[in-house]
């Protein structure tokens, strides 16, 4: 699905998310959940849909990644116990 960016120019966008430091330090699902929240805020500020590569539940959506990033991301996800769909 392709999203059409907003036509209004913005100098800056701000995203807010709350996360436990332990979740971020583990580098797994908690880190992806926080990243998804921040990226979604930024995307929506510019009139785009949520990011298609990661979900809010902290999983990787492999089909949305181009190669070679798909392989690298899937390998990282396996190493950190992050679900891949």
N, C-alpha and C positions, 0 to 999 in steps of 0.2 A: 504494500500500500504506500503510495506516495503522498506526502503532505505538502500543501502549498504554504510557504512562509507568509507571515503577516506583511502587509505593505507599509506599515508604520515603522520608521527608523527609531531605534532605541539606542541610547549611548551605553547603557549597562543594564544588566538583569541581575537580580538577587534571588538566590534560592535558600531556603531554610529547612533544616532537618535536625531531628534529635536522635542521638544514638549513644549507646553505652560504649565507653572507650575499650572495654574488653572485647566487645563484638567487632570493633574496627581493627583492633590489634591482631585478632585471629586471622583476619584476611580472607574470610570465607563468606558465608551467607549474610552475616550482619553487615559486612562491608558493602556487599552488593545491594542490600536493602537500602542502606543510607545513600549510596551512589544513585540508585534508581530514583529516590525521592528528590535529591538535588537536581539531577538531570531533568526529571519531569517538570520541576518548577521552572527551570531555565527554558526548556522547550516550549512550555505553555506560554511563557512570557513573550516569546516570539511567534506565537500562533501555530506551533507544531504539535503533533500528537506526542504521546509518550514514546520514549525510546523503544525500539523494537528488539534490541539485542539482549536486554536484561529485563526481568520482570520485578514487580514490587515485592514478590515473595522471596527474592534473592536467588532466582535460578537463571541460568544462561539459556537463551533461545538460539541454539546452534545454527539453525537454518537461516538466521538473519545476519550471520557473520560471513564475509567473503574469505576465500582461501588466500594466504596461509593463516590468517588470524583465527579462522574457525578451528583449525587443528591445534594451534597454540592455546587458544582459550579453553577448548575442551580438555586438553592435557592439564592445564592449570586447575580447572574445575575438578577433575578427578583427584588431583593431589590435595585439594583443600576441602573435599567432600561437598562440593557445591553441585546441586542437581542440574542436569543438562536435559532440556526438552527439545 
